[in-house]
Amino acid sequence: MTKTDQPIADVNSSYCKSKEKSIFFIGAGNVATHLSQALLHAGYEIKGVYSRTVSSAQTLADTLGCFWTTNILELVEADIYILSVKDSVLEELLFKVIQQSPQAIFVHTAGSIPISVFQGKVNKYGIFYPMQTFSKKCAVLFDNIPIFVESSDNEVAQTLFSIAQSISRHVEFLDSDCRLRLHLASVLACNFANHCYTLAAQEMDKAGLPFKYLLPLIDETAKKVHKLSPREAQTGPAVRYDQNVLNKHLSLISETIKRDIYSLMSLSIHQNTHD
C-alpha cells in the first residue's frame, strides 16, 4: 500500500484550531450516524444533518441536538460539509451543497470515489474514509478504526488529519488509487465473508439448526488471522481438494448460484494454498 506524501509536521499545532470548525453532515445513514456522534463526543460542533427522509434526518439530529432538513437547498452554514451518501448521488448533491457555501471544506467518506470528484468544482476538499463496517444498531469504538485521509492542499490535510486523530489512533494519508484497492480488499474481507454467513445460515435453517452453533467457529476463524496469515490459517476440504467431500456438499445445494459460489471458492482456495 502506497501512502501519499502530504506533510503532517504542523498537524498537532492545528489540533485546537480544528476543534473550532463546525461540521454539517449530508446523509444520515450508517457511516454518518456513527461518525457524527464520534465527532460530537470529541468536542466538535455539529451544525446540522441533511437526509432525503424525515425519519432518518430527525432521528440523527435528535441524537446530536442539531438542525435537520430534507431540503438540500436549505442548509445552515458550516466550516466543513461531510458527504456520507450513496456513490450514485454524491456528485448531484455536491453541486447543490457547494452553491450555498463555496468557501467551506467539502469532504466525502466513500472508499471507491476518487478525490478528483471535487476538482474544478470547489477550492478546499478532501477524503475522510473510516474503514469499518457500520450498522446503526451496533455500537463501534472509533479509537481503533483506521481513518484514511486525502486532501486538496496542506492546510486541509492538517485540518482533516487532526480531526481524525481526535477520534482514532490509526490515521494515515492515502491516495485515491490505493484507497480503491483498500476498499476492494475490505469488501472481500467483510461483505463477502458476511454473505457466506448468510448462505451458511440458510443451510442451518434447512437442517433445523440455530445459527449460533456456528458462532464459535466464526470467532475462531477471525481470531486466527491476528496471528497467522490468511493463507496459513486456511483449512477444510478445499485445501486438499477432497472431491469426495466436495461432491457430497454440492449434492445438497439446489440453487445454481450457490453451487457456483461453492465450486469457484473451493477451486480458489485450493489454488491459493498450493501455488
Sequence and secondary structure as in RCSB ss.txt:
>XXXX:A:sequence
MTKTDQPIADVNSSYCKSKEKSIFFIGAGNVATHLSQALLHAGYEIKGVYSRTVSSAQTLADTLGCFWTTNILEL
VEADIYILSVKDSVLEELLFKVIQQSPQAIFVHTAGSIPISVFQGKVNKYGIFYPMQTFSKKCAVLFDNIPIFVE
SSDNEVAQTLFSIAQSISRHVEFLDSDCRLRLHLASVLACNFANHCYTLAAQEMDKAGLPFKYLLPLIDETAKKV
HKLSPREAQTGPAVRYDQNVLNKHLSLISETIKRDIYSLMSLSIHQNTHD
>XXXX:A:secstr
        TTTGGGHHHHHT EEEEE  SHHHHHHHHHHHHTT EEEEEE SSHHHHHHHHHHHT EEES TT  
   SEEEE S HHHHHHHHHHHHHH TTSEEEE  SSS GGGSTTT SEEEEEEE S  BTTB   GGGS EEEE
ESSHHHHHHHHHHHHTT S EEE  HHHHHHHHHHHIIIIIIHHHHHHHHHHHHHHTT  GGGGHHHHHHHHHHT
TTS HHHH  STTTTT HHHHHHHHHH   HHHHHHHHHHHHHHHHHHH 
